[in-house]
Amino acid sequence: MSKKELIVRELDRVPEQDLEKLLAFLRALREAHADGEMAAIAAESSLSKDWLTQEEDAAWAGL
């Protein structure tokens, strides 16, 4: 059984009054993941001007 299937099973057991908390938690997890991806993309684009040079390529050529 997959993790997703196990979560769905457990979801059926969550009391109705706790579903709002669970939804908020899931959304917070999704946003935290998205924020991490955006930081990586921003860092990559800002550092690429230093990485994508002939000098940098020559420095790593022997590895």
ChimeraX attribute file (.defattr): number of C-alpha atoms within 10 A of each C-alpha:
attribute: neighborCount
match mode: 1-to-1
recipient: residues
	/A:1	5
	/A:2	7
	/A:3	8
	/A:4	9
	/A:5	10
	/A:6	10
	/A:7	11
	/A:8	11
	/A:9	11
	/A:10	10
	/A:11	13
	/A:12	9
	/A:13	9
	/A:14	11
	/A:15	8
	/A:16	10
	/A:17	8
	/A:18	9
	/A:19	12
	/A:20	10
	/A:21	11
	/A:22	13
	/A:23	11
	/A:24	11
	/A:25	12
	/A:26	12
	/A:27	12
	/A:28	12
	/A:29	12
	/A:30	11
	/A:31	12
	/A:32	12
	/A:33	11
	/A:34	11
	/A:35	12
	/A:36	11
	/A:37	12
	/A:38	12
	/A:39	10
	/A:40	11
	/A:41	12
	/A:42	12
	/A:43	11
	/A:44	12
	/A:45	11
	/A:46	11
	/A:47	11
	/A:48	11
	/A:49	9
	/A:50	11
	/A:51	13
	/A:52	10
	/A:53	11
	/A:54	9
	/A:55	11
	/A:56	11
	/A:57	11
	/A:58	9
	/A:59	10
	/A:60	8
	/A:61	8
	/A:62	6
	/A:63	4
